[in-house]
Every structure is written in structure tokens, then in C-alpha cells.
Amino acid sequence: MLRIGGSFGNVTKTVKPGEKRLLKMALQWVAEFAENSRIILKREQLTSLQQGTPATLALAFGMRQLIKEMTRSDKEPGGKEGSMRKMKGKGFSLIELLIVVAIILIIAAIAIPNLMRARMAANDSSAAASVRSIATAEIAYSSAYPTVGFPLILATLGGAPPCTPGIATACLVDDYLATNGAGKGKSGYTFNATGSASAGSAINDQFYSTGTPLGTSQGSRAYCSVEDVVIRLQPAGTITLVPSYNACTVLNPMNN
């Protein structure tokens, strides 16, 4: 059985002495419910309850109000049975429903941040794969059309189905990626690629492609690549667009 320990100590400090025992019991119920539901309460998740985030503070306040109702409803003044006892046998009482809601809210506060991190990690992996696909297609295009070099824009690498390969529509990548998700991005990222000619070159002998998160909740870093087909990335937490070819070449490459 999962026991409630020091991680909840700071929460119980905000409760009056007479309510502390009931609060610990309620938190114990939450922990047991989570354990039975195969939800792992990691140490950092337990610690988040004492760090005072808006969600956890609201939950702690709600739990305190719930305990006040529980202590007040047990008996009315004059020794009469409380409303909670009168409801026995007639269905769920308001307090029982509040307990269920409180449990659901606490589990949601634990699970939703993990879900968001998992989605961001998936978007990061998808973006790296998309930038790699673009870079590979750029090399294939340059080999197929050596008099042109690298295409001027990303859309040239795709083509609407049924696609016929040519200079204007190479059919080398999925058209959804080639059009950057019809201008709306793909899997939380926006993509672009630009071919250009270096000094003295008659063709586009260089390119740089980018993959940039659409927002802070979509991805954790920005990617880029040039004609060496090495995927480079901004430092973790930097989601701004890699601004130029030269800026891309000085970034660190991915490990894999």
C-alpha cells in the first residue's frame, strides 16, 4: 500500500490542527486510488504538490473546504444527525460526490503535465525526421537536376498526387510536408527550405532547411540542416527559427 509521507507535509501545514488528520486520510485515499489505477506517482510529481503551482494550490484549497464540510456535516447543533447521515441509503451525498471530483482533479493535475511532455517529445522526434527527409530529398533533387542544383523553395520537392516527377514537382517528399501542412505546419512544427547560389556559382549549390516549433507547448527546440545533411539543433528550450545558413552551420549536430 502506498503511504503518504513528507511530500505532503507542506500541504497539511496550511490546515488547522483539527482538520490535519482528515486531510491526510483524504490524500491517502487519492494515493491508493492512483495506485489501483496503475498511475505511478513519481517523486517529482509528489513534490509538485508542495511547490504551490496554481493548479495544486487550487486543489489544496478545495480539499480543505471539503474537509470543513465533512466535519460540519457529521452532526448538527443540538446533537441531531447531520445531513450526511440522513442521506444514507438514498444515493450519493454531496460530500461523496465532492470527494470523487477532488480525486479526479488531483489525478488530472498529475497526468496532464506528463501528457504534454510526451506530446512535445513526439513532436520533436517527428520534426527531426522531417528535416532529415527534406535534406535527403534536396540531395536527390540536386543529383537528378545538376544544371539546377538545389530547388529554390521547399514545395518543389513535393507534388500533388498523382505526382509526376519533374523540375517543378520532384515527388521526393510527401506533398503535405512539402507545403508545410498547407501553410499550417506539421505535428506542431513549421518547415521551410531555401536553395541559393554561393559566390561565383551559376547554380544553387547550397541550401538550408529549418524545423521550428509553432509554440512553447508544441516542441522544445528548433532544427536545421544544410547540404552536408547533418541535422543541427538549437540548445534545449530555444524554439526560435534558425535565421540563416551561416547560423545553422555553427550549431551542434544531433547525436543520432
C-alpha positions as CSV (number, residue, x, y, z in Angstrom):
1,M,0.0,0.0,0.0
2,L,1.3,3.5,-0.9
3,R,1.8,5.6,2.2
4,I,1.6,9.4,2.3
5,G,4.8,10.8,3.7
6,G,6.8,14.1,3.9
7,S,6.0,15.2,0.4
8,F,2.5,16.2,1.6
9,G,3.8,17.9,4.8
10,N,3.7,21.4,3.4
11,V,0.1,20.9,2.3
12,T,-1.1,19.8,5.7
13,K,0.7,22.8,7.3
14,T,-2.0,25.1,5.8
15,V,-4.8,23.1,7.5
16,K,-6.0,23.7,11.1
17,P,-4.8,21.0,13.6
18,G,-8.3,19.5,13.9
19,E,-8.5,19.0,10.1
20,K,-5.0,17.6,9.5
21,R,-5.9,14.0,10.2
22,L,-8.8,14.1,7.8
23,L,-6.7,15.7,5.1
24,K,-4.1,13.0,5.4
25,M,-6.8,10.4,5.2
26,A,-8.2,12.0,2.0
27,L,-4.7,12.2,0.5
28,Q,-4.2,8.6,1.4
29,W,-7.4,7.7,-0.5
30,V,-6.1,9.6,-3.5
31,A,-2.8,7.8,-3.4
32,E,-4.4,4.4,-3.1
33,F,-6.8,5.2,-5.9
34,A,-3.9,6.2,-8.1
35,E,-2.0,3.1,-7.3
36,N,-5.0,0.9,-8.1
37,S,-5.4,2.8,-11.4
38,R,-1.8,2.0,-12.3
39,I,-0.8,5.6,-12.1
40,I,2.8,6.0,-10.9
41,L,3.3,8.9,-8.5
42,K,6.9,9.8,-9.1
43,R,8.8,11.8,-6.6
44,E,8.8,14.9,-8.7
45,Q,5.1,14.6,-9.1
46,L,4.6,14.4,-5.3
47,T,6.9,17.3,-4.8
48,S,4.8,19.4,-7.2
49,L,2.0,19.4,-4.6
50,Q,4.2,21.4,-2.2
51,Q,5.6,23.8,-4.8
52,G,2.5,25.9,-4.9
53,T,1.6,25.9,-8.5
54,P,-1.8,27.4,-9.3
55,A,-3.4,24.0,-10.0
56,T,-2.1,22.3,-6.9
57,L,-2.9,25.3,-4.7
58,A,-6.5,25.3,-6.0
59,L,-6.7,21.6,-5.3
60,A,-5.4,22.0,-1.8
61,F,-7.9,24.8,-1.1
62,G,-10.7,22.6,-2.5
63,M,-9.6,19.7,-0.3
64,R,-9.6,22.0,2.8
65,Q,-13.1,23.2,2.0
66,L,-14.2,19.5,1.5
67,I,-12.8,18.6,5.0
68,K,-14.7,21.6,6.5
69,E,-17.9,20.2,5.0
70,M,-17.1,16.7,6.3
71,T,-16.5,17.9,9.9
72,R,-19.6,20.2,9.8
73,S,-21.9,17.7,8.3
74,D,-21.2,14.9,10.8
75,K,-23.5,16.4,13.4
76,E,-25.7,19.4,13.5
77,P,-26.0,21.7,16.6
78,G,-28.1,20.1,19.4
79,G,-27.0,16.5,18.8
80,K,-29.1,15.9,15.7
81,E,-27.8,13.7,13.0
82,G,-26.2,15.6,10.1
83,S,-27.4,15.8,6.6
84,M,-24.7,13.3,5.5
85,R,-26.2,10.6,7.8
86,K,-29.8,11.5,6.7
87,M,-28.8,10.8,3.1
88,K,-27.6,7.3,3.9
89,G,-29.4,4.8,1.8
90,K,-30.9,7.4,-0.5
91,G,-28.0,7.6,-3.0
92,F,-24.7,9.6,-3.2
93,S,-24.3,12.5,-0.8
94,L,-22.9,15.8,-1.9
95,I,-19.7,15.1,0.1
96,E,-19.2,11.8,-1.6
97,L,-19.5,13.4,-5.0
98,L,-17.1,16.2,-3.9
99,I,-14.6,13.5,-2.9
100,V,-14.8,11.9,-6.3
101,V,-14.3,15.3,-8.1
102,A,-11.3,16.1,-5.9
103,I,-9.7,12.8,-6.7
104,I,-10.2,13.3,-10.4
105,L,-8.8,16.8,-10.3
106,I,-5.7,15.7,-8.4
107,I,-5.0,12.8,-10.8
108,A,-5.6,15.2,-13.7
109,A,-3.1,17.7,-12.3
110,I,-0.5,14.9,-12.2
111,A,-1.3,13.3,-15.5
112,I,-1.8,16.3,-17.8
113,P,1.8,17.7,-17.5
114,N,3.2,14.3,-18.3
115,L,0.9,14.0,-21.3
116,M,2.1,17.4,-22.6
117,R,5.7,16.5,-22.2
118,A,5.1,13.2,-24.0
119,R,3.4,15.0,-26.9
120,M,6.3,17.5,-27.1
121,A,8.8,14.7,-27.2
122,A,6.9,13.1,-30.0
123,N,6.7,16.4,-32.0
124,D,10.5,16.8,-31.5
125,S,11.2,13.4,-32.9
126,S,8.8,13.9,-35.8
127,A,10.4,17.3,-36.6
128,A,13.9,15.9,-36.7
129,A,12.8,13.1,-39.0
130,S,11.0,15.7,-41.3
131,V,14.2,17.9,-41.5
132,R,16.2,14.8,-42.4
133,S,13.7,13.8,-45.1
134,I,13.9,17.3,-46.6
135,A,17.7,17.2,-46.6
136,T,17.8,13.8,-48.2
137,A,15.3,15.0,-50.9
138,E,17.4,18.1,-51.5
139,I,20.5,15.9,-52.3
140,A,18.4,13.6,-54.5
141,Y,17.0,16.6,-56.4
142,S,20.4,18.1,-57.0
143,S,21.7,14.8,-58.3
144,A,18.7,14.4,-60.6
145,Y,18.9,18.0,-62.0
146,P,22.5,19.0,-61.8
147,T,22.0,22.1,-64.0
148,V,19.6,23.5,-61.5
149,G,21.2,22.4,-58.2
150,F,19.0,22.7,-55.1
151,P,15.5,23.9,-55.5
152,L,14.7,27.4,-54.6
153,I,11.7,26.6,-52.4
154,L,10.5,23.6,-50.4
155,A,7.3,23.0,-52.4
156,T,9.4,21.9,-55.4
157,L,10.4,18.7,-53.6
158,G,6.7,17.5,-53.4
159,G,3.8,17.5,-55.8
160,A,0.1,16.9,-55.6
161,P,-1.0,13.3,-56.2
162,P,-0.9,11.7,-58.6
163,C,2.6,13.2,-58.8
164,T,4.6,13.2,-62.0
165,P,8.4,13.8,-61.3
166,G,9.9,16.9,-62.9
167,I,11.9,20.0,-62.2
168,A,8.8,21.8,-60.7
169,T,7.4,18.8,-58.8
170,A,10.1,16.3,-57.9
171,C,7.8,14.0,-55.9
172,L,10.6,13.3,-53.4
173,V,8.7,14.0,-50.2
174,D,5.1,13.9,-49.2
175,D,3.2,16.9,-50.5
176,Y,1.9,17.7,-47.0
177,L,5.4,18.2,-45.8
178,A,6.5,20.0,-49.0
179,T,3.7,22.5,-48.5
180,N,4.3,22.8,-44.7
181,G,0.9,21.3,-43.9
182,A,-0.8,23.7,-46.4
183,G,0.9,26.5,-44.5
184,K,-0.3,25.4,-41.1
185,G,2.7,23.3,-40.1
186,K,3.0,19.6,-39.4
187,S,3.0,17.9,-35.9
188,G,3.5,21.2,-34.1
189,Y,6.3,22.4,-36.3
190,T,6.6,24.7,-39.3
191,F,9.1,23.7,-42.0
192,N,11.0,25.6,-44.8
193,A,13.9,25.1,-47.1
194,T,15.7,27.5,-49.4
195,G,18.3,26.9,-52.1
196,S,20.8,29.5,-53.1
197,A,24.0,30.0,-55.0
198,S,27.3,30.7,-53.3
199,A,29.7,33.4,-54.6
200,G,30.7,32.6,-58.2
201,S,28.3,29.7,-58.6
202,A,25.9,29.5,-61.6
203,I,23.5,27.1,-59.8
204,N,22.0,26.7,-56.4
205,D,24.9,24.8,-54.8
206,Q,23.8,25.3,-51.2
207,F,20.6,25.1,-49.2
208,Y,19.4,25.3,-45.6
209,S,16.2,23.8,-44.2
210,T,14.5,24.5,-40.9
211,G,12.0,23.0,-38.5
212,T,10.6,25.4,-35.9
213,P,8.0,24.8,-33.1
214,L,4.7,26.6,-33.5
215,G,4.8,27.4,-29.8
216,T,6.3,26.6,-26.4
217,S,3.8,23.8,-25.9
218,Q,4.5,22.2,-29.3
219,G,8.2,21.5,-29.2
220,S,11.3,22.0,-27.2
221,R,13.9,23.1,-29.8
222,A,14.4,24.2,-33.4
223,Y,16.2,22.2,-36.1
224,C,18.1,22.9,-39.3
225,S,20.2,21.3,-41.9
226,V,22.5,22.3,-44.8
227,E,23.9,20.3,-47.8
228,D,26.1,18.2,-45.6
229,V,22.8,16.5,-44.4
230,V,23.8,16.8,-40.8
231,I,20.8,17.7,-38.5
232,R,21.7,20.5,-36.2
233,L,19.6,21.9,-33.4
234,Q,19.3,24.9,-31.1
235,P,20.0,24.4,-27.4
236,A,17.2,22.8,-25.4
237,G,14.5,25.3,-24.7
238,T,15.4,27.6,-27.7
239,I,12.5,27.4,-30.1
240,T,13.3,30.4,-32.3
241,L,13.8,30.0,-36.0
242,V,17.4,29.4,-37.1
243,P,17.8,32.6,-39.0
244,S,20.3,31.8,-41.8
245,Y,22.6,29.4,-43.5
246,N,25.6,30.6,-41.5
247,A,23.7,30.4,-38.2
248,C,22.9,26.8,-38.9
249,T,26.4,25.7,-39.7
250,V,27.7,26.7,-36.2
251,L,25.0,24.8,-34.2
252,N,25.8,21.5,-32.6
253,P,24.7,18.4,-34.5
254,M,22.3,15.8,-33.2
255,N,23.9,12.7,-31.6
256,N,21.9,10.4,-33.8
